[in-house]
């Protein structure tokens, strides 16, 4: 099993909370991770109708079976259990006895917040990160199959394109499933089913077109009016669909940055997909070689880096605290609050060579933030990494969080 970066945070807080809650998209590896971290805990899956019926009809009897620790999978199928769990943990006052998982963030977090506030640590597990994969057997096997000439080529572009095309869902790697097969099944088996449970989506054809339109707008401020016009669906309905996609961990909405919190809350967010493989599938890109020359390659690479930063924050049990900056003349792809005082700003470019124009918006942001901007970084697809005055030029292998 590939070691997950989130493990350290989970084990640390298991000593401090009676309940752990792990959410995230289906097939992100939640169950595998928890069963490996807590091998002595009983495992029960509420997708099993017999177990679900027992939990629904006799919740006290259901929970009474597990006095020494239990992992309850898909807890959103029986959200009422959290009220009974609250009573048990308040009486026993022990370390983690209940570990809850779920893949529908709406119902899960709502029930957890109502019943288990202050009693549970909540984690979000996304698919593999690049950081987890790059030193794994999967990446070594990929490099072994790639010619030395390709590996040595400027920035290993084919390498990056193959990874973005393949995506980061564990099952693709564990079972060696072709990306196109996996994502076709993922949409049909999980996405359509979960979405219909979360929201009454009557026009599935329009919803699929909406997914495609979202994919074509990655890395852009969200304009629901334009999408509504293209699709013939009201903006109100589109907002509901967006909230469902966000709760199902299909998309991520990156908020705008402003020192004025009111502006930050009212400007449109940027749209990204949690997984580049699913994004590329929705864009009907059939081969990594096609991605290399695709007009949206730069946006897809930007998507990769934004979500990589998101994963690293979540794996350390940190709030995302990531933003973008945009005005009429300037745009900075990513700004985040550092662990120390100040901000870091990243420009993300799908280019192998640095040019001075890449620094234009960063220099403007420096004028606004002054000493509060403590790190300026360019992430590009080149091989060389170096310091250029205040600007750190890095590639994905050297990407860090401060």
N, C-alpha and C positions, 0 to 999 in steps of 0.2 A: 504493500500500500504506500502511495506517495504521502510523505509527511505534509500535513496541512499547517500553514503558518498560524492559524487561529488556535491551535491546540494549547499553547502555553497560556493564553488568556483564559480559556475555558477551565483548565485544570486549576489555575490560580483562584478563580472566583467560585469554583465548586467547594472550596474550603470556607467560603464566607456566606454563601446563600443556600437556603434549603431547597430552592427550585432554580433550575437553569432552563432557559427557553432559547431554542435555536430555530431560526426561521431562514428562509432562502428559497430560491426557485427549485422546482422539481429537478431531480437528477444532478443536483450540485454536490452530492456526497454527504449529506447530513447524517443519514443512518449509518453508513460505513464508518464515518469518523467517530460517532458517539459509541458505537459498539466496540470499536477498538480502544477508545479512551477509557471506557467503563465496562470491561469484559465481565465483571461480576454482577452487573445489573440485569434484571429480567427485561426482556424486550417484548412489547406488545404493539401491534399495528392496528389503528382504528379504521383502516381501509378494509380490514377483515370484518365482514358483516356480523359474524357471531360475536366477536369482541365488542363491536359497536352496539349491538343490541343489548348485551350485558351491561355496558357502561351507561346506556340510555335508561334502561329499566331499573337497574339497581346500582347506582353509582357508589354507594357506600360499600356494598359487597364487592364490587369490582375493585375498588382501591384497597380494600382490606387484605387482598391477596399479596400486596407488595409492601412489606414492612422494611425490607433491607435495600431498597433502591430499585427504581424502575425507569425505563425509557419508554415514553408513550408517544408513538409516532402518529402524525396527522391529527393532533389534538383539536384542530378546528372543526373536526367532524362531531365532536362532543364538547363544545365550549363550556357547558354547564359544569363539567368536572372541575374547573378551576376554583369554583366556590367551595367544593368539598375538599380540595387540596389545601385551600387556605386554612380551613379548620384544623386539618391534620398537622400541618407544619407549625401552626401557632401552639398546638399542644405539645409537640415533640421537641421543638427547638434544636434540631440537629443540622449537620451539614447536608449537602445536596442529597435529597431522597428521591426527588422527582425531576426527571429531565424530559422536557416537552419539546416536540418538534412540529413544524407545520410549514406548508408551502403557500398558504393564502394569508397574506399579511393583514388584510382587513379584519376578518373575523378573529384571527388568532390574537393580534395585538389588542383589539378591543376587549376581549374577554380577560386577557392577562392584566391589562391596566385596571380593569374594574375590580378584579378579585385578588391579584397577587402583587399589587404595587408595593415596593419596598421589600418584597420577599423573593424576588427573582432577578437574576442577571439575564439580560436579553442580548443575544448575539445574532448576527446575520452572516450566513455562509454563502458566498457566491461561487461560481465555478472556479476551477484552477486559475491561479494567477500566473503571469509570466515568470515571476520570481520563483514560484513553486516548480514550474516545469523546466526551467532552463538548465538545472543541474540534475534532472531526473533521468531515469532510464529511457523515458519516452524521447527526450530531446537527444540523448546520446545515440539512440537507435536511428533517429532521423538524420543526425550528422553522419552516421556510419554509411547511410544509403546515398548521401549527397557527395558529389565529387569534390576533391580538394580545391579545384578551380572555382567551383561555385561557393564553397565556404570562404575562400580567400577573396572573393569578389567584393567590390566596394559595398560595405554595409550589409553584406549577406541579404540583399533585397529579396531574393527568392525565398530564403529562409523565413524572413518576416512575413512575406505574403502567404506562404504555406501555413504558418501558424495562425494568421488572421483568418484565412479561409477555413481552416479546420475548426477553429474555435477552441473553447476551453472546458467543455463539459466532460467530466471524468469518464463517463461510459464510452465515449468515442475512443479514448486512449486505452481503457481497460479491455475493451472487446474488439478494438481495431475496426470500428464501424465507419464506413465511408461517410463523410460529412453530409453529403446531399441526402443520403438515406436517413441519417439520424434526425436532421432538422425537419424533413418532411413528416416523419413519424412524431416528432416532438410537437409540432403544430397541431397535428390531427389528434393525437392521443391525450396530450396534456393541456395544451393551450386552449383548444376549443372546449374541452370538457370543463376545465377550471373556470374559464371565462363565463360559460353558461351558468355555472353554479353561483358565481359572484354577482352577475348582472344578467338580466333578461335581454340578451342580444338577439333580436328577432331576425335581423337581416345580416346573416353571416357573410354573404357575398360582399356587401358594402364594408363590413368590418375587415375582411381580408384585404380589400382595396385600401382601406385606411392604414393597415399595417404597412403596405407597400409604399404609400405616400409618406409615412413617417420615416421609413428607411431612406427614402430619397432626400429627406431633409435633415439628416444627421449633422450635428455640429452647427446648426443654424438656430437663431431665436425662433421660438414657436409662434406661428401665425395661424391660429385656428380659423380665422375668417377666410384666408386663402384656401385652406384645405376644405372648409365647408362649401365654398364655391365650386371647387374641383369635383367634390364628391356628391354634392346635393344632399348633404346631411346637416342638420342644425348644429351650431356651435355648442349648444347645451348638451346634445347627445355626444359630441366629440369629447367634451370635457369629462363626461362619465366614462367613455371608453378609455381615455388617457389614464384616469385614476385606476381603472381596472388593470391596465397594462403595467402601471407602476407598482400596484399591489402584488401583481403576479411576477414581479422581477423580470419583466421583459424589457422595459425601458427605464432610463434614469433621467430625471429632469434636473439639470445643473442650474442653480439660481444665479442671477446676476450679482455682481459685487458693487456695493456702494457704501460709503461711510455714513450715508443717511439711510437708516434701517427702513424707513417708509418707502423710499425708492426701490430698495432691494426687494421689497415684498410685492411691488406693483409691476415692475418690468417683467417682460416675458423671459422664461427660462430657455436654455438650449436643450435640445433633445439628443439623447444618446441611447444606444442599445447596450444592455448588460453583457451581451456576448457578440463578438464580431462574426462568429460563424453563422449565427442566426440572421444577423444583419445582411451578410453577404448572400445568404440563401434567398432572402426576401428581395434582394436587388437582382436576382437571376444571373449572378456571376457563376459560371459553371466550372472554371478552372483557376488555380492560383496564377497561371500565366496570363489570364484575362484580367485579373486584378491589377497586375503590374502596370498596365496601360489604361486602366479605367479612370474616368474623369473624377470619380469620388474617392480615389485611393488616398489622397491627402486627408479627407474627412474621416475615412475608416481608420487610418493610422492615428489621427487625433482621438477618435473614439477609443481605440486600444489604450492609449496613454491615460486618458481621463478615468476610465474604468479601472485601470491598474492602480492609480492613486487611490481611488475609492476603495478597492479591495484591501489595500495595505492599511488604510485607516480602520476599516471594519475588523480586519484580522487582529489589530492591536486593541480592539474594543474602544476605539475613539470615535467621536462624532465625525461625520464626513468633513464639515467645515471647508468645503471647496466651492469655488465660484468662478465666474468669468467676468471680464470687463469689456464693455463695448460702448462707444459713443459714435458720433457721425464720422469721425476720422480715424479712430484708434480702436484696436481690439487686442486683448491679451487672453490667450486661450484658457489659462488656469491660474487662479490665485488661491492660496490656502494659508490658514493661520498656522504658524510654526509652533512646535512644542515650547519654544521659548517665546519671548515677546517679539512681535513683528510678523511680517508676511513674506511668503515666497511667491514669486511669479514665474510662470513657465510659458514659453512659446513653443508650439509643437509644429514641426515642419517635416513633411515627407520629401526630404531632399538629402542628397549625399554630401553636399558642399555648403559651407557657411557663407552667407553674403551679409553685408552690413545692414541691408534693409530689414533683416529679421529682427533687429534690435529697436526699430523705430518706435513701436508702441510701448516696449519696455522702458525706454528712455522717458517717454511721456508719463508713464505711471510713476516713475521715480520722482518726477517733479511734483506729483500729487501727494504721494505717500512720504516722501523724504526718507528720514532715518528708519521709518517703520517698515520700509521694504528692505529686508535684510538678506535676501537671496534672489538673484536673477539667473534664470537657467533657460537654455535652449535645448530641447530634445529633438534630435533629428535622426535620419537613417544612415548617417555616416559612420565610419569605423573609428575615427580619431576623436579622442576626448581631451579637452584642454581648457585652461583658464584664459580669458581674453578680457583683461582689466577686471571689471566687476561681474562680467558675464561668464557663467560656467557652461561650456558646450559639452553635452553628454548624449549618449544613445541609450536605448532602453536597458541595456545590460548594466549601465551605471546610474540608472534612475534611483534617486534616494528621496526620503522624506525627512524633513527637519522640523 
